[in-house]
C-alpha cells in the first residue's frame, strides 16, 4: 500500500505555475455567487449549543465561540464554514538541509516514491545537479498547511511538514507572514506544534471526532501544491483505520480531495468544527485517488498538551506483538466473535511480561474501552503515558479475567520472546516435527520449539511450511510430541498454531475437523 505524507517535499515557482490549472475549478458558491435554495426547503436552522461544543476535549484547548452556522435543508453550509474558519487556516513554508541517500544522490526513486515523478529534475529535488557529487546534505524548501488553535499564535500541523526544517514561515490568509518556532514534534503521531508572535488571531472551533459517523459530510481546507485556501468536500469513509507504520493513530478515512501541500490542514465536520488533521493519502500517482487519512483532533490535542508542557510527547508501551482474530482463531480459543487483539509475542522484561500476559491471550478491553481489532489496542496503549496503570480484560483458557499492567516507555524492552522444546511427531495436523538442535537454539538466542520438517493436509492448507518453528498450540507452549497430540485431541474443529518464521511470529488457524 502506497501510503504517503501529504507535503510534496519540495516546491518551485515553475511547479506551481504548471500545476495550477486543475485545482482552480472551484464550485460557484466558493466564488461568492449566490447559492440557490430549493423551493421545498424550510427556513435555515441555527445549530444548538450541543452541536457547536466539543465533548470532553483538553481543558487547555482554546475553543472559539462560533458565529452561528446554518444548515440549509439539512445540508452543511460550506460557504459559511469557509468564511468563518478560513482565516484561521495557514500556509507553512519550511527551509532546511536534507540528508541525501545514495539513491537520491543518483536521482533514482528506488523506493518507488510516487512524488518523484512530479519533482524529478526540479531545483531543490534530491538528485538535481547532484549526480556523482556524493554530498551528504543539500538545501530544500517544503510546503504544508496548518491551523490556529489559540489567539496568541499556537498552531497545529504535521510533524513531517517541519521535519529537518531550520526556518519555518507561517503565512496567514490576509497575506501576513511570521517566523514560527517549532515548540515540538512527535513522529509517532505525526503532530507538531508551532508558535508565532502575534495577538488576537482568528482561531478554528474544535469538535469531537467521536461524534462523527461514516457517511457524515466533511470539508478540508489547505494549500495543495501551494495553492492557498483551497476547499474540498467529501464524506467520512471509515473510522479507526490503522495504517502500516502508524498503528498508534486511529485515522479518519475520507474521500475529500487532499493533495501534497494539504499536510497539517484541518478537516471540518458539517457544523464547521475541526475533527481531524489531514495527514496521509493512498496514491499510486502521487496525487489524490479517493483515499485520504486524517489524525483525530482529540489525539492531536493530547499530544499538543504534552509538547506545550514539556517540549516532547511520550508514549506508553505494553510490550506485546498482536494480530487480528479470524473466525477460525476465535473458534480455537472459544470466543463467540473474532473481536479482540490476539497476543502473538510478549517481550521479556516488558510491562506485559511483568503483568503475566502470555502468547494466546486475547485482550478484549483496555480501561473499559472495547478492543475490536489489534489496531484499537495499539492506539489505546500508545496514547497512554509511560508509568500509567491500565486495566486489561483478557480472554484465556475459555474464560475472561482482568489483568493490571503498568506501562513502560516506548523504547523499553525487546521484541523477542522464548517458548519450548520437543521431538519428532506426525499426526492429525499433517506435520512432521523435530526438536531444535543445540546449534539451532544458539542461533535463535536460546528459543525452543519444534521444527517443521514437512507439512501436509490441514497444516499445509493453512500455509505452514517446512522450516517453520512451532512454538505453541492454542496458547499452550509445546515441550514434547506428547503435548502436541494431547492438545490436538482435546481441541474442536480447529487449533491455533503459534509459528515463528524468520524473525516474525504469528498465530495460524488450522482446521482439523
C-alpha positions as CSV (number, residue, x, y, z in Angstrom):
1,X,0.0,0.0,0.0
2,X,1.5,3.3,-1.1
3,X,0.6,5.5,1.9
4,X,2.4,8.8,1.6
5,X,2.6,12.0,3.7
6,X,0.9,14.9,2.0
7,X,3.6,17.6,1.9
8,X,5.0,17.2,-1.5
9,X,8.6,17.7,-0.3
10,X,9.9,20.5,-2.5
11,X,8.1,23.3,-4.4
12,X,9.3,25.7,-7.0
13,X,7.7,28.7,-8.8
14,X,7.8,26.8,-12.0
15,X,5.9,23.8,-10.5
16,X,3.2,26.0,-9.1
17,X,2.6,27.6,-12.5
18,X,2.4,24.3,-14.2
19,X,0.2,22.6,-11.7
20,X,-2.4,25.3,-11.0
21,X,-4.9,24.7,-13.8
22,X,-6.5,21.5,-12.4
23,X,-7.0,22.9,-8.9
24,X,-8.8,26.2,-9.7
25,X,-12.1,24.8,-11.0
26,X,-14.0,25.5,-7.7
27,X,-17.8,25.3,-7.2
28,X,-19.6,28.6,-7.8
29,X,-20.5,29.0,-4.1
30,X,-16.8,29.3,-3.2
31,X,-16.5,32.3,-5.7
32,X,-19.1,34.2,-3.7
33,X,-22.1,33.8,-6.1
34,X,-25.5,33.2,-4.6
35,X,-26.4,29.6,-3.8
36,X,-30.0,28.6,-4.9
37,X,-32.3,27.3,-2.1
38,X,-34.7,24.5,-3.0
39,X,-38.3,25.6,-3.1
40,X,-39.3,23.0,-0.6
41,X,-36.5,23.9,1.9
42,X,-37.5,25.2,5.3
43,X,-36.1,28.3,6.9
44,X,-32.4,27.9,7.8
45,X,-32.0,26.4,11.2
46,X,-29.4,27.6,13.8
47,X,-27.3,24.9,15.4
48,X,-27.8,24.0,19.0
49,X,-25.1,24.6,21.6
50,X,-24.5,20.8,21.8
51,X,-23.8,20.7,18.1
52,X,-21.3,23.5,18.4
53,X,-19.4,22.4,21.5
54,X,-16.8,19.7,21.6
55,X,-17.3,16.9,24.2
56,X,-14.6,16.1,26.8
57,X,-11.7,17.7,24.9
58,X,-8.5,19.1,26.5
59,X,-9.1,21.8,29.1
60,X,-6.1,23.7,27.6
61,X,-7.6,23.8,24.1
62,X,-8.6,27.3,23.1
63,X,-12.1,26.9,21.7
64,X,-13.5,29.9,20.0
65,X,-17.2,30.7,20.5
66,X,-18.6,30.3,16.9
67,X,-20.6,32.7,14.8
68,X,-23.8,30.7,14.4
69,X,-23.5,28.4,11.3
70,X,-26.5,27.4,9.3
71,X,-27.8,24.2,7.7
72,X,-29.9,24.6,4.6
73,X,-32.5,21.8,4.2
74,X,-30.1,19.6,6.3
75,X,-27.1,20.2,4.1
76,X,-23.9,21.8,5.6
77,X,-23.4,25.4,4.6
78,X,-19.9,25.0,3.3
79,X,-19.8,28.7,2.3
80,X,-20.3,29.7,5.9
81,X,-17.7,27.2,7.2
82,X,-15.1,28.6,4.7
83,X,-15.9,32.2,5.6
84,X,-15.7,31.6,9.3
85,X,-12.8,29.1,9.6
86,X,-10.8,30.1,6.5
87,X,-8.9,33.0,8.2
88,X,-7.5,30.5,10.8
89,X,-6.0,28.2,8.2
90,X,-2.4,29.0,7.4
91,X,0.2,28.0,4.8
92,X,3.6,26.8,6.1
93,X,6.9,27.1,4.2
94,X,10.0,25.4,5.5
95,X,13.7,25.5,4.6
96,X,16.5,23.4,5.8
97,X,19.2,20.8,4.9
98,X,18.1,17.4,3.7
99,X,20.2,14.3,4.3
100,X,20.6,12.7,0.9
101,X,20.7,8.9,0.5
102,X,22.8,7.2,-2.1
103,X,19.8,6.6,-4.3
104,X,18.8,10.2,-4.1
105,X,22.3,11.4,-5.0
106,X,21.9,9.4,-8.2
107,X,18.5,10.8,-8.8
108,X,16.8,7.4,-8.6
109,X,13.5,6.9,-6.9
110,X,14.4,3.4,-5.9
111,X,11.8,3.2,-3.2
112,X,9.0,3.8,-5.7
113,X,8.1,7.2,-4.3
114,X,5.2,8.4,-6.4
115,X,6.0,12.1,-5.7
116,X,9.3,11.7,-7.6
117,X,7.6,11.9,-11.0
118,X,6.4,15.4,-10.1
119,X,9.7,16.8,-8.9
120,X,12.5,14.9,-10.6
121,X,14.8,17.4,-12.3
122,X,13.4,20.4,-10.4
123,X,15.7,22.7,-8.4
124,X,15.9,21.5,-4.9
125,X,14.7,18.0,-5.5
126,X,17.1,15.3,-4.4
127,X,19.3,14.4,-7.4
128,X,19.1,17.7,-9.2
129,X,22.6,18.5,-10.4
130,X,23.9,16.3,-7.6
131,X,24.8,13.2,-9.7
132,X,28.2,11.8,-8.6
133,X,29.0,14.5,-6.1
134,X,28.3,12.4,-3.1
135,X,27.2,15.3,-0.9
136,X,25.6,14.1,2.3
137,X,23.2,17.1,2.6
138,X,21.5,19.6,0.3
139,X,19.1,22.5,0.8
140,X,15.4,22.1,0.4
141,X,12.2,24.0,0.5
142,X,8.8,22.4,1.5
143,X,5.2,23.4,1.8
144,X,2.4,22.4,4.1
145,X,-0.7,23.7,5.9
146,X,-1.8,24.3,9.5
147,X,-4.4,26.0,11.6
148,X,-4.5,28.4,14.6
149,X,-6.0,27.0,17.8
150,X,-5.3,29.9,20.1
151,X,-5.5,33.6,19.5
152,X,-1.9,34.1,20.8
153,X,-0.4,32.2,18.0
154,X,-0.5,28.4,18.8
155,X,-0.7,26.4,15.5
156,X,-1.1,22.7,14.8
157,X,0.4,20.9,11.8
158,X,2.1,17.6,10.9
159,X,5.5,16.6,12.2
160,X,6.6,15.6,8.7
161,X,5.9,19.2,7.4
162,X,8.6,20.6,9.7
163,X,10.9,17.7,9.7
164,X,14.6,18.8,9.3
165,X,13.4,22.4,8.9
166,X,15.8,25.2,10.0
167,X,13.4,28.0,9.1
168,X,9.6,27.9,9.3
169,X,7.4,30.6,7.9
170,X,3.7,30.9,8.5
171,X,1.5,32.8,6.1
172,X,-1.9,33.9,7.2
173,X,-5.0,34.2,4.9
174,X,-4.5,38.0,5.0
175,X,-1.0,37.5,3.5
176,X,0.9,38.5,6.6
177,X,3.9,36.3,7.3
178,X,5.5,35.3,10.6
179,X,8.6,33.4,11.5
180,X,7.4,30.4,13.6
181,X,9.1,28.5,16.4
182,X,8.7,24.7,16.5
183,X,7.7,24.0,20.1
184,X,8.0,20.3,19.5
185,X,7.0,17.5,17.2
186,X,6.0,13.8,17.6
187,X,6.9,11.4,14.8
188,X,4.8,8.6,16.3
189,X,1.5,10.5,15.8
190,X,2.8,13.0,13.2
191,X,1.8,16.0,15.2
192,X,3.8,19.3,15.5
193,X,3.1,22.4,17.5
194,X,4.2,25.9,16.3
195,X,4.1,29.3,17.8
196,X,4.1,32.7,16.1
197,X,4.4,36.1,17.9
198,X,1.0,37.6,17.2
199,X,-2.1,38.5,19.2
200,X,-5.9,38.5,18.5
201,X,-5.6,35.9,15.8
202,X,-8.6,34.1,14.3
203,X,-9.0,30.5,15.6
204,X,-10.8,27.4,14.5
205,X,-13.5,25.8,16.5
206,X,-12.6,22.3,17.8
207,X,-15.0,19.4,17.6
208,X,-15.3,15.8,18.8
209,X,-14.3,13.1,16.3
210,X,-16.1,10.5,18.4
211,X,-19.4,12.1,17.4
212,X,-18.9,11.7,13.6
213,X,-20.0,8.6,11.8
214,X,-19.3,7.0,8.4
215,X,-21.3,8.9,5.8
216,X,-21.1,12.3,7.6
217,X,-20.0,15.2,5.4
218,X,-16.6,16.8,5.9
219,X,-14.7,19.7,4.5
220,X,-10.9,20.2,4.1
221,X,-9.1,23.5,3.7
222,X,-5.4,23.7,2.8
223,X,-2.8,24.6,0.3
224,X,-2.4,21.7,-2.2
225,X,0.6,22.3,-4.4
226,X,1.0,25.7,-2.8
227,X,-2.5,26.9,-3.9
228,X,-3.7,28.8,-0.8
229,X,-7.1,28.5,0.8
230,X,-8.4,25.6,-1.3
231,X,-11.5,23.9,0.0
232,X,-12.7,20.4,-0.9
233,X,-15.6,18.4,0.5
234,X,-16.5,14.7,0.9
235,X,-17.7,12.2,3.5
236,X,-16.3,10.1,6.3
237,X,-15.4,6.8,4.6
238,X,-14.2,4.9,7.7
239,X,-13.1,5.4,11.3
240,X,-10.3,3.9,13.4
241,X,-8.1,3.0,10.4
242,X,-4.7,1.6,11.3
243,X,-2.1,2.2,8.6
244,X,1.3,0.5,8.1
245,X,3.8,2.2,10.4
246,X,1.1,4.3,12.1
247,X,-0.5,1.8,14.5
248,X,-0.9,4.4,17.3
249,X,-3.3,6.7,15.4
250,X,-6.9,5.6,14.7
251,X,-7.2,7.5,11.4
252,X,-10.3,9.1,10.0
253,X,-10.6,8.0,6.3
254,X,-12.4,10.4,3.9
255,X,-12.9,10.9,0.2
256,X,-12.3,14.6,0.5
257,X,-9.8,15.6,-2.2
258,X,-6.4,16.3,-0.5
259,X,-3.1,16.5,-2.2
260,X,0.6,17.3,-1.5
261,X,0.6,20.5,0.4
262,X,-2.6,19.8,2.4
263,X,-0.5,18.2,5.1
264,X,-1.4,19.6,8.5
265,X,-4.5,21.3,7.3
266,X,-7.9,21.0,9.1
267,X,-10.7,18.6,8.4
268,X,-14.1,20.1,9.4
269,X,-17.4,18.3,10.2
270,X,-20.7,19.6,8.8
271,X,-21.1,22.1,11.7
272,X,-17.7,23.7,11.0
273,X,-15.7,22.2,13.8
274,X,-12.3,20.7,13.3
275,X,-12.4,16.9,13.8
276,X,-9.1,16.0,12.2
277,X,-5.7,17.0,10.7
278,X,-5.2,15.9,7.1
279,X,-2.0,13.8,7.1
280,X,-1.7,11.0,4.5
281,X,-3.1,9.7,1.3
282,X,-3.1,6.4,-0.5
283,X,-1.7,7.1,-4.0
284,X,0.0,5.3,-6.9
285,X,0.4,8.5,-8.8
286,X,1.4,11.0,-6.0
287,X,-1.9,12.8,-6.2
288,X,-5.4,12.3,-4.8
289,X,-7.0,8.9,-5.6
290,X,-10.0,9.0,-3.3
291,X,-8.3,7.7,-0.1
292,X,-7.3,10.4,2.5
293,X,-6.5,10.0,6.1
294,X,-6.8,12.5,9.0
295,X,-5.5,12.3,12.6
296,X,-8.4,12.8,15.0
297,X,-8.2,16.1,16.7
298,X,-8.6,14.6,20.2
299,X,-5.4,12.7,19.6
300,X,-3.7,15.8,18.4
301,X,-4.8,17.8,21.4
302,X,-3.4,15.2,23.8
303,X,0.0,15.4,22.1
304,X,-0.2,19.2,22.0
305,X,-0.7,19.4,25.7
306,X,2.4,17.3,26.3
307,X,4.5,19.3,23.9
308,X,3.4,22.6,25.3
309,X,4.1,21.4,28.9
310,X,7.4,19.6,28.3
311,X,8.6,20.1,24.7
312,X,8.0,16.5,23.7
313,X,5.5,13.7,23.8
314,X,5.9,10.3,25.4
315,X,4.0,7.1,24.6
316,X,3.3,4.0,26.7
317,X,4.4,0.6,25.8
318,X,2.9,-2.7,26.8
319,X,5.5,-5.0,25.1
320,X,3.4,-7.3,23.0
321,X,3.0,-8.1,19.3
322,X,-0.6,-8.6,18.4
323,X,-2.7,-9.7,15.5
324,X,-6.4,-9.6,14.5
325,X,-8.6,-12.6,15.1
326,X,-10.3,-14.5,12.4
327,X,-13.4,-16.6,13.0
328,X,-11.2,-19.7,12.9
329,X,-8.9,-18.4,15.5
330,X,-11.9,-17.2,17.6
331,X,-13.3,-20.7,17.4
332,X,-10.0,-22.2,18.5
333,X,-9.9,-20.0,21.6
334,X,-13.6,-20.5,22.4
335,X,-14.6,-16.9,21.6
336,X,-18.1,-16.3,20.2
337,X,-16.8,-13.4,17.9
338,X,-13.5,-12.6,16.3
339,X,-13.2,-9.4,18.5
340,X,-10.0,-8.5,20.4
341,X,-6.2,-8.4,19.9
342,X,-4.5,-11.8,19.9
343,X,-1.2,-11.7,21.7
344,X,1.4,-13.5,19.5
345,X,4.5,-12.4,21.4
346,X,5.5,-11.0,24.8
347,X,8.8,-9.1,25.1
348,X,11.0,-10.1,28.0
349,X,11.2,-7.6,30.9
350,X,8.3,-5.6,29.5
351,X,5.1,-4.3,31.1
352,X,3.2,-7.3,29.6
353,X,5.7,-9.8,31.0
354,X,5.5,-8.3,34.4
355,X,1.7,-8.4,34.4
356,X,1.7,-12.0,33.4
357,X,0.4,-11.8,29.8
358,X,1.1,-14.8,27.6
359,X,1.0,-15.6,23.9
360,X,-2.5,-16.8,23.1
361,X,-4.2,-14.3,25.4
362,X,-6.9,-12.2,23.7
363,X,-7.1,-8.6,25.0
364,X,-10.7,-7.5,24.7
365,X,-10.8,-4.3,26.8
366,X,-8.4,-1.5,28.0
367,X,-9.8,0.5,30.9
368,X,-13.3,-0.4,29.9
369,X,-12.8,0.6,26.2
370,X,-13.6,-2.3,23.9
371,X,-10.8,-3.7,21.7
372,X,-12.3,-5.0,18.5
373,X,-9.2,-5.1,16.3
374,X,-5.5,-5.1,17.1
375,X,-5.2,-1.5,16.0
376,X,-7.5,-0.4,18.8
377,X,-5.1,-1.8,21.4
378,X,-2.1,-0.1,19.8
379,X,-3.9,3.2,19.8
380,X,-5.2,2.9,23.4
381,X,-1.7,1.9,24.7
382,X,0.3,4.2,22.5
383,X,-1.7,7.3,23.6
384,X,-1.2,6.5,27.3
385,X,1.7,7.7,29.3
386,X,4.7,5.7,30.5
387,X,4.1,4.6,34.1
388,X,0.3,4.7,33.7
389,X,-1.6,1.7,35.1
390,X,-4.1,0.1,32.7
391,X,-6.7,-2.5,33.4
392,X,-6.9,-5.2,30.7
393,X,-9.7,-7.6,30.2
394,X,-8.1,-10.8,28.8
395,X,-9.6,-14.0,27.4
396,X,-7.6,-17.0,28.5
397,X,-8.4,-20.7,28.8
398,X,-12.0,-20.1,27.6
399,X,-12.7,-17.5,30.4
400,X,-12.4,-13.8,30.9
401,X,-10.1,-12.4,33.5
402,X,-8.7,-8.9,34.5
403,X,-5.0,-8.1,34.5
404,X,-3.5,-4.8,35.6
405,X,-0.3,-3.6,33.8
406,X,2.0,-0.6,34.4
407,X,3.1,0.7,31.1
408,X,6.8,1.2,30.2
409,X,8.3,3.7,27.8
410,X,8.0,3.4,24.1
411,X,11.7,2.5,23.8
412,X,11.6,-0.1,26.6
413,X,12.0,-3.8,26.3
414,X,12.8,-6.0,23.3
415,X,10.8,-7.7,20.6
416,X,11.9,-11.3,21.3
417,X,10.4,-14.0,23.5
418,X,11.0,-17.7,24.1
419,X,8.9,-20.8,24.3
420,X,9.7,-24.5,24.4
421,X,11.3,-27.9,23.4
422,X,10.2,-31.2,21.7
423,X,10.9,-34.1,19.4
424,X,9.5,-35.5,16.0
425,X,5.8,-36.2,15.5
426,X,3.4,-36.7,12.7
427,X,-0.4,-36.9,13.0
428,X,-3.8,-35.2,12.7
429,X,-2.3,-31.8,11.9
430,X,-0.3,-33.2,8.9
431,X,3.0,-32.1,10.4
432,X,6.4,-33.8,10.7
433,X,8.2,-32.2,13.6
434,X,11.6,-32.5,15.3
435,X,13.3,-30.7,18.2
436,X,15.8,-27.9,17.7
437,X,19.5,-28.9,17.7
438,X,21.8,-27.1,20.1
439,X,23.3,-25.1,17.3
440,X,19.8,-24.0,16.1
441,X,18.9,-23.0,19.7
442,X,22.1,-20.8,19.9
443,X,21.3,-19.2,16.5
444,X,17.8,-18.4,17.8
445,X,19.1,-16.9,21.0
446,X,18.0,-19.8,23.2
447,X,14.5,-20.1,21.8
448,X,12.9,-23.5,21.9
449,X,10.2,-25.2,19.9
450,X,9.5,-27.8,17.2
451,X,11.0,-27.5,13.8
452,X,8.5,-28.3,10.9
453,X,10.3,-30.8,8.7
454,X,7.3,-31.4,6.5
455,X,3.7,-30.2,6.2
456,X,0.8,-31.9,4.5
457,X,-3.0,-32.0,4.8
458,X,-4.6,-29.3,7.1
459,X,-1.3,-27.7,8.1
460,X,-0.2,-27.3,4.5
461,X,-3.5,-25.9,3.5
462,X,-3.2,-23.3,6.4
463,X,0.2,-22.2,5.0
464,X,2.6,-23.9,7.3
465,X,5.9,-24.5,5.6
466,X,9.0,-26.8,6.3
467,X,11.5,-24.8,8.3
468,X,8.8,-23.0,10.4
469,X,9.1,-23.2,14.1
470,X,6.1,-24.4,16.1
471,X,6.0,-22.6,19.4
472,X,2.6,-23.2,20.9
473,X,-0.9,-24.6,20.2
474,X,-4.0,-22.7,21.4
475,X,-1.7,-20.5,23.5
476,X,0.0,-23.5,25.3
477,X,3.7,-23.9,24.7
478,X,4.7,-27.3,23.3
479,X,7.6,-29.1,25.0
480,X,7.1,-32.6,23.6
481,X,5.4,-34.5,20.9
482,X,3.0,-35.9,23.5
483,X,1.9,-32.4,24.4
484,X,1.1,-31.7,20.7
485,X,-1.0,-34.8,20.5
486,X,-2.8,-34.1,23.8
487,X,-3.8,-30.5,22.8
488,X,-4.9,-31.6,19.4
489,X,-7.0,-34.4,20.8
490,X,-8.8,-32.1,23.2
491,X,-9.5,-29.4,20.6
492,X,-12.6,-28.9,18.5
493,X,-12.7,-28.4,14.7
494,X,-9.7,-26.0,14.6
495,X,-6.5,-25.2,16.5
496,X,-4.3,-22.1,16.6
497,X,-0.6,-22.7,16.0
498,X,1.9,-20.1,17.1
499,X,4.5,-20.2,14.3
500,X,7.9,-18.4,14.1
501,X,9.2,-17.8,10.5
502,X,12.4,-15.9,10.4
503,X,12.1,-13.1,12.9
504,X,8.3,-13.0,12.8
505,X,5.7,-14.8,15.0
506,X,2.0,-15.2,14.1
507,X,-0.9,-17.4,15.0
508,X,-2.2,-19.6,12.2
509,X,-5.6,-21.2,12.4
510,X,-5.7,-24.9,11.2
511,X,-9.0,-26.7,10.6
512,X,-8.7,-30.3,11.8
513,X,-12.3,-31.4,11.9
